[in-house]
Structures are given as structure tokens and as C-alpha cells.
Amino acid sequence: MTSPAPAESRRFPSRKAAPAAGTLPPGSLPADPAAGRPAGLLRRHRDFRLLWTGETANKYGSAVTGLALPLIAVSTLHASTFQIGLLGAAGWLPWLLIGLPAGVWVDRLRSRPIMLTATTLSLVLYATVPLAALAGTLTLWHLLAVALLAGAAGVFFQTAYTAYLPQLLDPADQAEGNAKLHGSASAAGIVGLGSGGLIAQLAGPVNGLLANTATFLLSLWCTARIGHRETVRTDRPRRALRQEIGEGLRLLASDVWFRTFTLFGAASNLVLTGYQSLLVVFLIREVGIGEGTVGLLVGLASTGGIVGAAFARRVAARLGTSRAMLVLELVLPALTVLIPLTGRGLGLAWYLIGGFGASAGVVAGNVIKSTFQQRYCPPELLGRLSASSAVLNFGSIPLGALLAGFLGTQIGVRPAMWLMTVGVPLAALILWCSPMRRVRDLPTERRPLDTAGLPAATCTD
């Protein structure tokens, strides 16, 4: 949280072999005989249960951090609107700086050690903030440095995590696994935001970061106990870093599905991050509510993520994965246009409706998209594909934060919120203009490798 030195490439099995009769996959429990069907993934798969627990703890700590850092900047350091936007941008800037080579390094190395190292680094970085505050030396530059370095750790963590999950789960379990992980992430975010706001109100926003110590330690402990070990692949020749980066970029550019999702993600993240980076300033300075109420409101709105994760697979099964993506990403996030109407008292309902719709649509869409990418992408390129798309998807986030901070300074916070939120449904038109509206389901397999060694692009309307 996700050295160019020569190392052997990992194997990313695209399909796990079925267990022999009378045997079970490692870390799994038998089916529930009473129900006559396999037990839930959390019950029967020990390694996934550990990953899920560690990730839930990690997301809780990240949610506390995401609220605590801007609250510290606003209430303790009295930062300006533009500086708040700059702080939001710093955490995502590393995707633009190191995202592409990180994908190659993740494909060359094992994922789990990368995840452990990145989590340890994040823990140490966030712990320096309350220590600096205690010593009376905390500055905005310190917060910016912590956000930037922790963001770099996040590049490696997210890239490694994305490549690791398909190895841990059979293809038939990946949809359920993604739904559970996204749902728990939303739930952890809700608790983290709510408790982070309460801690900030009762003990000061700096103390909100103390929650990260326990959560990151729990994440480290769970990840270290996972029994699955990745195998090393030695039959593929090593090439220059530039060539392997090019493979991921060519795969992204040549396939209409990867290209569509990446362009949509970049445009969507630009405007979503734009209004979210101004949210604390908007709710405290424009609407006039307290720090604890901010955490409560954001937490309540984030319950949409739990709902979206819970119903994503059902909507996809009923409508088809392609049509479900259009409904979830075009309709629900469009409610964000209500957020700038937020006022005191009953006017807070506008934020709750808009935030709930955005959270539900984004999380449900991510469940479907994650499962599609894990099944559709060549496994040996999954790290590079994830990093290449993330450079654009996440690289637009600091641009959105900076743009929102600039607009908030020039034209005011509420007008800037209007511009950013109106952009959310406009970004979703990228999906409507793609082949998605002409098919029921997204494809699940690609054609064999072409003569250049890359999988041939497939798109059937």
C-alpha cells in the first residue's frame, strides 16, 4: 500500500486445477451438508479469511487517515483551500511518478512480501504525525511528505494486491471474493470515518491517526499468516524495464474493454476526487457543521458502498455484467449533483442522498469490473495491466484535487462543488459510447497470443 534488479518472474495461474476427488483446495473447508452447497467463502477458505480481515483493518485505518489529515490541516494548521487540495493530491501523485515501473516490479516479484513491506512503511509514516505534533514541530510540509510517501507505498500495495487475489481464489470464487472485499472496505470506511470524526471532536484530529497503529499491525499479522505461497516462473526471459512497461501499455491501448474502463476511470476519478477533496472545507466552512458531524455524515453516506457490494452480483446476474455496469455507473452516481444543495438542518439530506448514490454505484461497479479484469486479463500481465490502467485512473486524482482547490480559491467552494459534481454523470457517458451498450455481458476470455507475444484484442459486439 500497490527493485528493478533482475529477479525471476512469478507465475500467475489463470485457472487453478480442480482438486482430485475427495480432496479440497488448501485453506478450504468442506461444503455445508445441510445446505447442500459450498459454504461461504469466509467459512471455507482460511487464507481468504486472513486476507479479508487484514484488508478490512487496513481500510479502517485508511479511512481514519483520509479524514484526519485534512482535519489536521484545517483545524490545527489553518491551511487554505488550495493547500487542502494540494494535500489531497499528494497522496495520489505517486501513481503518475512510479505507477508504470511498479507494475513491472510486481510482475517480477512475489506479491505478499511487497504488501507486507508497504503496510509497514505506511504504519511508520503515519505514526510520525502525532509524534511531531507532540514535539510541537508538525507543519503542513510534514503532512504533505507523509501523504506523498504513504501514497508511494500504496502504489505497490494496490498493484501487488490486485495481482495476488486471483492466485488465492479459484475463478468461480472471484466474484464472491471481490464482493466481500469491496463490501467490507465500505463498512470499514463507514466506521473509520465516523470514529475518526468522533475522535477528532473529543481528543483532537491528530489523535485520529493513533488508530492506524493497531489496524496496520493487525493487517501485517493477518497477511503474514496467509499459507498460500506464490510459485516462481523461470521459463520466460527477462527483458528491459522499458520493454515490459510497453507490454502493459500496448495491452491497455489495443483492447477496447480495458481502454474503455481506463478512460472512464480517469474521467470519473477526476471529478469524484475534485468534490471529495473540498468536502471537509465545504461542510465545515460553507455549511457550518462540526468535525464530529462531518465524520457521521460521510459515514452514513458511505453505507451506499455496502449496499452496492451486496447487490452487485445480483444485478449483474439479472441484467448481464455489461448492462449492470451501465445502470450502476450512469444512474446512481448522477445523484452527486444534489450535494452542492446541502445546508444546515434538513438540508443535510441532500448530501446523504448524493453521497449514498455515488458510493453505491462506484462500489458495485468496482465489484463487476474487478472480477472481469481478473478473468479476462492474461495472468502474467495482470500486474502491468493493473498498474498501467491505474496510472491513468489514479493519476487523474491529484489533478482533480488540484483543480478543485484552484476553483475553490478562484470562484468559491460551493460553485466549485457544482462544477465537480456535474462532471460525475458526464464522465459516465464514456461507458455509454463504448461497445458496452450493445452487449449483455462483458467477455471472460481473450484470444490466444499473437505473433508479438501479446494476447490478441477481442471485441465482439
N, C-alpha and C positions, 0 to 999 in steps of 0.2 A: 503493500500500500503505500497495476501494477506496472564480467569484463570481456571486452571484445577479444580477450586472449583465446587461442584455439582451444576448443573443447568439443567433445563428441556430441552429436545431435541426439535429442531424445526421440523416443517413439511415441506417437500419438495414435493408438489403435482406434480406427474409425468404427469398428464393430467388434465387440467382445465375443469370444467364442462361448457358445451355450454350454452350461455345465453338464457333465455326464449325469446319467440317471442316478437318482439317489444322492446327489451332491448339491451343494449350494455355493454361490459365489462367496469369496472371502468377505467377512464382516457382515454377512446377511443372516437373517433369522428365517425359519420356515413360514410358510403361508399360514394364515389363520384358518384352522379347520372348521371352526364354527361358521365362519362367513363363506367358506368355500372359494376364497380368492386370496391373493397375496396380501399380507399385512401392509400397513402404511410404511412408506419409505423410512420414516424416522424410527419405526419399531424394528424393522428387519435389517437395516444397514448401519452397522456401528460406525464405520468411517464417515458416512454422510452425516450421521448424528453429531459426530465431533466437529465436522466442518460447519454444520448448521449452527451449533452452539457457539463456536468461536466467531463466526461471522456475525451472528446476532449481537454478541457482546461488542464486537468491533464497530458495528453500525450504531449501537447505542452511544459509544464514546465519541464517534464521529459526529453524531447529531448534537451532542452537548457542545463539542468544539465548534461546530458550524454556527451555533447561536452565541456561544461565549465570546468568540473572537470579535465579531462586530459590536457586541455589547460592551466589551472592554474598550474598544476603540471609541465608541460613542460616549459612554458614561465615565470612563476613567481617564482616557487620554484626550477627550473632547475633539475627536477627529472631524474633519469636514466631510461633506457629502462625497466629494471626489476621492478623498482618502479612503472612505469606506469602500467605494468601488474598486480602488486600487488593491485593497486588502482582499476583496473577493477574487480579483483577477490573479493575484499572486499564487493562490493555491492550484490554479489550473494552467498557468503558464508553462510548467514543465512538460505538458503534453506536446506543446509546439517545439520545445527545445530538444527533448530526448525521446519522444514517443516512438519514432521510427527505429532507431537503433535498439531501443528496449525490446521491441517485438522480436528482433533477430536474436538478441541475447537470451530471451525467454525460450525461444525455439531451440537454442543450443544447450541450455542448462535444464536442470530439474526445477519444477515449479515450487515444490514445497519449501526447500531452503530459501528461495527468493522471498516467499511470503513471510517466513519467519524473520528474516533479516529486515524486511521493510517494516513489519509491525514493531520490531524492537526499536528501530530508528525513530518511528513516529512517537512511540512512548517517551523516549528520551527528549525529543524536541519539545513536545507539549509540556513536559514537566519543567522545562526551563522558564516558562512564563510565570507560574506562581512563585518560583524561586526568585526571579528578577523583581517581581512586584514586592516580595517580602524584603528584598535588599534595597528597594527604592530606586532601582535602575531601569525599570521597564519603560520602553519607548515604542513609538509606532514602528520604527525601523526594526526593532526586535520582533514585533508581531509579523511584519512583512517577511522577515528572514525565516521565521518558523513556518509560516504558511507556504513559502516557496520550497523549502527543503522537505517538509512533510508532503507537499504535493509531488515532489520528485519520487519520494518513497511510494506514494500512491500509484504512480505510473507503473512501477514494477509490480506492485502488489496486484493491481487490477488486471494487468496483462497476464501475469502468471496464474491468477485465479481463474480467468476466463479459459485458459488452456488446460487447467487442471481438472475442472469439473467433468468434462466429457470422458476423461480417463477413469474417473472414480465411479461413474454410473453407466449402466447399460443404456443403449438408445431408448428402450421402452420406458425407462425411468427418468429420462432427462426433462420431460415436460413437467412431471410432478416435482422433481428436484428444483427446477427453476421457479416454479410457482411458490414452493415453500420458502426458498431463499429470498425471493422478492417480497413475499408477504411478511416474513419475519423482519426483513430490513425496514419495511414501512412501520411495523409495530414498534420496533426498537427506536426508530426515528421519532415516533409519537411520544414515547416515554422519555426519550432523551431530550427532546425539545421542551416538554412540559416540566420535567425535573430540572433541566438546565435553567429555564426561566425562573423557577421557584428558588433554586439555589442562588441565582443572581440577585433576586429580590431580598432574600433573607440574609445571605452571607457575602454578597458582592459577586460580580461576574467573574473575577479572577479565580475564585474558588470553584467555579463550574468546571474548570479544567482538571481539578483533582479527581473527578470521576473517571478520567481516562486511564489513570494508573491501574485501577482494578480491572477495567474492561479490557485493556490491551494485554495485561498479564493473563487473564482468562483466555483470550484469543490465542496467545502464544502457547499456553498449556494444551489447549484442545488441538491445535494444528500439529504440535509436536507428537501427540499421541496417535495420530492417524496411522493405521497399519499399512495402507497401500504404498508401495514403492514403485516409482516410475522406472521403466527399463530404458537402457541406453541403446541408441541405434548407431551402428558403426558402418553400415553399408553405403551411406550417402557421402560423397566427397564434400569437404568443406570449401566454401568459396569466400571471396572477399565480402566484407560487410556491405559495401555498396551494391553488390550483385544480389545479395539476399534481401536487402531492403527493396530493391527493384522488383523482385518476385512478388512481394506482398502488394506493392503499388500496382503492378500490372494486373494481378488478380482482381484487385478492387476496381480498377478502371474498365476491365474487359467484361465484367459480369453486371448485367442490368439490375439484378436484385441487390447485390452488395452496393452498387453505385447509388441506387435509389435510397436505400436505408441510410447510407452515409451522408448524402446531401440533405435529406430530411433531418437527420440527427443534428447536423451542423447548424442548419437554419433554426430548428426548434430550440436547441440549447442556447443560441444567441439571445433569443427573446425571453426564454424562460429564466435564464440566469440574469438577464437585464432587470426584470422586475423583482426577482428574488434578492438581488444584491441591494436593492433600495428598500426592501420590505421593512427591515428594522427601523430605518430612518423614517419611512412613511408612517408606520404605526405609532412610533413614539412621538415624533415631532409634528406630523401633519394631523393624525387622528387624535393624538393626545392620550394614549393609554400607557400603563406602567410596564416594566420589564417582565414581571410575572405573568401579566395578562397576554403579553406577546407570545411567550412560550406556550401558554394554554391555547391561544387561538391557532397558532401554527400547528400544534399537536392535534387539535381537533380536525383541522382541515386535512392533515396528513392521514387520517383514517381512511380517506379515499384510496390510499395505496393498498391497505389491507383488503378492502372490498374488490379492488381491481385484480389483485393477485388471486383472490379466492374464486373469481368468476371468469378469469381469462380463458382457462381451458374449456369451460362450458360454452362460452360464447364462440370460441374457435370451433368446437365440435358441432355446434348448431349451424353457424353461418359459413364455416370454412376459414382457414387461417388468414387468407388474403382479405376477404370481406370483413372479418373481425377486426383486422388492423385498421381498415378504413373507418369503421364505425367508432372504434375506441380512440383513434388519434384525431379524427375530424370533428367529432361531436362533443365528447366530454371536455377536452382541454379548451374548447371555444368558450367555456364558461368563465375563463380567466378575464374576459373583458368586463366582468362585473366588479372586479377587485378595486379599481380606482374609485368606485362609488362608495367605498367604505367610510363610515362615520361613527360617531360615538353612539352608545346605546344599541337600539335595534339595527342601526346602520352597520354594525359589525357582521351582520348576517351576510352581507354582500361578499365579504372576504371569505367567510366559511363556505359559501356555495361555490365561488370561483376556485378557491384553493382545493376543495374536495374534488371537483370535476377534473382539475388538472392532475392531481395526484392519482386519481383512479385511472384516468386514461393513459397516463405515462407509464405507470407500473404495469398495467395489463398489457400494453403494447410491448413493453420490455420483456415480459414473460414469453410472449409469442416469438418475438424477434430473437431472443437468446436461444430458444430451442431450435428455431430454423437455422441459425448460424452454426450451431454445434453439429447439426446433422448434415448440413449442406456443404460446409467448407472442408476441403481436404485436410485431414488431421495434422499432417506435417507442416501445414502452413497456417494453422489456426492462430498461433501467437503473432505472426507477422500480419495476418489479416486483421486481427483484433486491434493491434497497435496502429496499423495504417488507417483504419477507419476511425479509431479513437483520436488520432492526431487532428482530424477534421471535426469529429463530433465534440471532443473535449477542448480542442484548440480554439473553437469559437466561444467557449465560455469566458475566458479572460477578456476577449474582445467585447462580449456582451456586457460584462461588468464595467469595463472602462467606458463604453458608450453610454450606459445608463448613468454612471457617475458624472460624465460630461453633460449629458442632457439635464440631469437633475440640478446641476450647478447653473446652467445657462437659462433654462426655461421653467425650473421649479420641479419639485419632486412629484407632485400629482400629475402634471402634464406628461412628465417622463414615464410615469406608470401607465398612462393611457397608451402612449406610443408602443411600449414594450408588450403590453397585454394584447393589443390588437394584432400584433405580429404573430401571436401563437396560432390562431386558425389560418392565417395566411401561409405560414410555414408548412402546415399540413397539406396544402394544395399540391405540394411536390409528390405526395403519395397518390393523389387523385390523377395526376397527369402521367403516372407510370403505368406499366402493364398490370398493376395490382387490381385495377377496377375491371379488368377483362377476364380474370380467372377466379375460381372459387378458393383454391388452396395454393399456398406457396410451394415450390418444388422441394423435394427432400434429397435428391441426388444429382450429381453432376456427371457429365460425360467423362470417358477415360482421358488420360493425359495426352496432350497434343505433342507434336514433334519437338517443341521447345522445352518440354518437361513440365509444363503448367497444365492444369485441368482446363479443358475447353469450356468456354462460356456456354451456358444453355439458357434459353428463354423461349418458352412456348406459350403463346397467347391462347 
